[in-house]
Amino acid sequence: ITKVLSKKANFKELLTEKLDKILVHQFWGYIVFGLILLLIFQSVFFLAEYPMNWISDAFFWMSSLTSEHLPEGPLNSLISNGIIPGIGGIAMFAPQIGILLYFLYLLEDSGYMARVIFLMDRFLKPFGLNGKSIVPLVSGTACAIPAVMSTRNIENVKERLITILVTPFMTCSARLPVYSIIISLVIPDHYFLGISYKALVLMGMYFLGFFAALSAALLLKTVIRNKTKSFLVMDLPSYKMPLFGYDFKLMLSKVWEFITGAGKIIFFFSIIIWAFSYLGPKQNENEMVATDVKLEHSYLAKAGKFIEPAIEPLGYDWKMGVGVLTSFVAREVFVGTLSTLYSLDEEAPEERIIDKMRNDTKPNGEKVFSFATGISILIFYAFAMQCASTLAVVYRETKSWKWTMIQLFGMSGLAYIASMIVYQIFK
């Protein structure tokens, strides 16, 4: 039959196949992925600017209202200068977190994230990882805890261990408030080819976390020998129109979960920080402790100044030191702590907290949040292992205190040294 019949194949090329010629191309695939990320980070600052200002103004109004109408005393100070600014300091970043998560859900829903896994497999192989490792690494941009748990679908034990140990380098949503407030303070409102410097720096922080994860994986690959070879086998789904409404509801639930989870921690720490800032050493023999003291005379200031020599090479003052210490529970507490501390500073009561931070100066007249200090903070939080919950999950998944402690001290030591070097260079 083949000798006498001739039929020309006329397969209609599907839209998915046409798109995949570009989106999973060995060169253009990475370019498109980079452009998509750049669009997301530009949106994080551009679209979130007004909602963030509205939330900030609302909490400032609530703080002023409670300060005016509650009777003078400790309760007034606790609520208006402690709890409300502390929770407001983290709530104002909900729009940025929401925008980032919404874009990620849309990419997942459309079928594009499966292409990212396929695309990254050939890139990750030399680092001791495989394409499936990109799932924890990408989901780590939301939260490292479920990301570490999602490594269970990696069959190779060694690749799974390496992925668990490097995933916390990825920039999670808890780091986003820290990055956002520092970038807003030290990066100017300038544009390059229509793209803001702030968006470029934020994108740079995400890439820094990703390349730190790859570098750590390359180092661990030489330590953890992998005797078996793994292969990525997957079926790429066809592209679909995302469920915009469902993804929006999912994003809202995740943002609310983040705010309530962080809010509980910040509520607790706001009370502690306020108490230590409200109390100070006794000023006369008739009192046990002095109350309603100036911030610089409080127990909190004394504790902060005690650790100041250790953090001074990084460019931090005692307020930042307190923020760094409290953020070992959860990274986002850093922002809540600084919001509480600067709300307690009564020298400029009418200024918003971010304006107080921008105008704050050291005794020598130098800005507290200078460019060098800001970059140092960004580098510190890019590398530091500052989440107790993630540590607990890493231990649960690895069943090894050795690897958990190596991760904790390795990341923390890297953060301290790298941020110190950066500050000493830029100052």
Disulfide bonds with the S-S distance in Angstrom:
none
